[in-house]
Structure formats: C-alpha cells, structure tokens
Amino acid sequence: MTQVSRYPLRKEIEHRMGEVFLDSIGMVTSRKQVENFIEDLLSPTEKVMLAKRLSIALLLLKQYDHRTISKILRVGLETINKVNRSLQKGKGGYQMVLGAVIRQEKYHEFLQKIDDFLADLLPPAHRDWSKWRKERWVTKLRNTKPF
C-alpha cells in the first residue's frame, strides 16, 4: 500500500515537486532512458503495481470482463473498478497511451497477415514444406502476446 508522510508539505513545495516530477518524465525520450529512470525511481513492487494498472486498462479497452482480468493478472475486482472509473471519467491519459499500443499491435498483426499471405503464395524453393510450415507455426506461437 502506498504511504505518504502524515506531516503535510507547504502547498508551494508540493506544487514545485509536482512540476519537477512532470518535467523529469517529459525529458525522458528513449526506451533505454525510460528503463533507467524507472529502475532508479521505483521499487520493484511499485513497478509491478503500475504495470498491472496499465495492463488492466489495456484489457478493459480490449473488452475483457472483470473476472477474467482478475484471474489473468491476480488483482482484486475493486482495483479493476478503480481503473475502469479512470478510463470512464479520467482525463484520457490511459486512452492516449494505450490507444497507441493497440494501434501498434494492429499494425504488427496487419504486417504479419501480409507476410503469412505472401509465404503461402511463394513458399521457399527446395525445402521440406511440412518442416517449413511447422517452423513458421512455432515462430508464430513464440511471437504471440498473452493478451
């Protein structure tokens, strides 16, 4: 559970801390920088907690039901409801980020379908077709995301 000191900060200090925090996040541009920043900033528990919230939102956007999400991610229904309320009444942050994730997934699926179609039309010459198809199937399963 998140803990904040019971001793309140002055409002201007709290405001300035928020500005520095948001500016710091905005300065991180590459995936490696994000990884290093998150590694230094968050504890392992905090990283899992935030990743679960994002995953809950992603699954909700993909129309998974609450009980299924609860079983997949091992989270309580109240946590799912909180994320759902943020999706419904929040400021659109989840939709902005996860919309891009979903578009990227659909783009990769589209490219994979084209690749599969072309591979079926033009299989490799001088190869064992059954072995080739089995290798393609194994590769496809390996690249499949859990949700």
C-alpha positions in Angstrom: 0.0 0.0 0.0 1.3 3.5 -0.9 2.4 5.5 2.1 2.7 9.3 2.3 4.1 11.1 5.3 1.4 12.3 7.8 3.3 15.6 8.0 1.8 17.8 5.3 4.0 19.8 3.0 3.5 23.5 2.2 1.4 23.9 -0.9 4.1 25.7 -2.9 6.6 23.0 -2.1 4.2 20.3 -3.1 3.4 22.2 -6.3 7.0 22.6 -7.2 7.7 18.9 -6.6 4.9 18.1 -9.0 6.3 20.4 -11.6 9.8 18.8 -11.3 8.3 15.3 -11.5 6.3 16.0 -14.6 9.2 17.8 -16.3 11.5 14.9 -15.5 9.1 12.5 -17.1 8.9 14.7 -20.2 12.7 14.8 -20.6 13.0 11.0 -20.9 12.9 10.3 -24.6 14.4 6.9 -25.5 13.3 3.5 -24.3 16.7 2.9 -22.5 16.4 6.3 -20.7 12.8 5.4 -19.6 14.1 2.0 -18.4 16.9 3.5 -16.4 14.7 6.3 -15.0 12.0 3.8 -13.9 14.6 1.5 -12.4 16.1 4.2 -10.3 12.8 5.9 -9.4 10.5 2.9 -8.5 10.8 0.0 -6.2 10.1 -3.5 -7.7 6.6 -3.5 -6.0 5.8 -0.1 -7.4 6.8 -1.2 -10.9 4.6 -4.3 -10.7 1.7 -2.2 -9.3 1.9 0.4 -12.2 2.3 -2.3 -14.8 -0.8 -4.1 -13.5 -2.8 -0.9 -13.7 -1.8 -0.3 -17.3 -2.5 -4.0 -18.1 -5.9 -3.8 -16.5 -6.7 -0.7 -18.6 -5.5 -2.4 -21.8 -7.6 -5.5 -21.1 -10.6 -3.3 -20.3 -10.2 -1.5 -23.6 -10.0 -4.8 -25.4 -13.4 -5.7 -23.8 -12.2 -8.4 -21.4 -14.6 -8.9 -18.5 -13.6 -8.1 -14.9 -13.4 -11.6 -13.6 -11.2 -12.7 -16.5 -8.9 -9.8 -15.8 -8.8 -10.7 -12.1 -7.8 -14.2 -12.9 -5.2 -13.3 -15.5 -3.4 -10.5 -13.5 -4.2 -11.7 -10.0 -5.8 -8.4 -8.9 -9.0 -7.7 -7.0 -12.2 -6.5 -8.6 -12.0 -3.2 -6.7 -8.7 -2.4 -8.4 -10.2 -3.2 -11.7 -13.2 -1.0 -10.9 -10.9 1.9 -10.0 -9.0 1.6 -13.3 -12.3 1.4 -15.1 -13.6 4.5 -13.4 -10.4 6.3 -14.5 -11.0 5.1 -18.1 -14.6 6.4 -18.0 -14.2 9.6 -16.1 -10.5 10.4 -16.2 -8.6 12.9 -18.3 -7.9 10.5 -21.2 -4.3 9.5 -20.3 -5.0 5.8 -20.4 -6.7 6.1 -23.8 -3.9 8.2 -25.2 -1.1 5.8 -24.3 -3.0 2.5 -24.7 -4.6 3.7 -27.9 -1.1 4.0 -29.4 -0.2 0.5 -28.0 -3.3 -1.0 -29.6 -2.7 0.7 -32.9 0.9 -0.6 -32.9 -0.4 -4.1 -32.2 -2.9 -3.9 -35.0 -0.2 -2.6 -37.4 2.1 -5.6 -36.5 -0.8 -8.0 -36.9 -1.5 -6.5 -40.3 2.1 -6.9 -41.4 2.1 -10.5 -40.1 -1.0 -11.3 -42.1 0.6 -9.9 -45.3 3.7 -11.9 -44.5 1.6 -15.1 -44.0 -0.3 -14.5 -47.2 2.9 -14.0 -49.2 4.5 -17.0 -47.6 1.6 -19.2 -48.6 1.7 -17.9 -52.2 5.5 -18.2 -52.5 6.8 -20.9 -50.2 10.6 -21.4 -50.2 12.1 -23.3 -53.1 13.9 -26.6 -52.5 12.7 -27.1 -48.9 10.7 -29.6 -47.0 7.3 -27.8 -46.9 5.9 -29.6 -43.8 9.1 -28.7 -41.8 8.9 -25.2 -43.1 5.2 -24.8 -42.1 5.9 -26.3 -38.7 8.8 -23.8 -38.1 6.5 -20.9 -39.2 3.8 -22.1 -36.7 6.3 -22.4 -33.9 7.7 -18.9 -34.6 4.1 -17.5 -34.8 3.3 -19.0 -31.4 6.5 -17.7 -29.9 5.7 -14.1 -31.1 2.1 -14.2 -29.8 1.4 -11.9 -26.9 -0.6 -13.2 -23.9 -3.2 -10.5 -24.2 
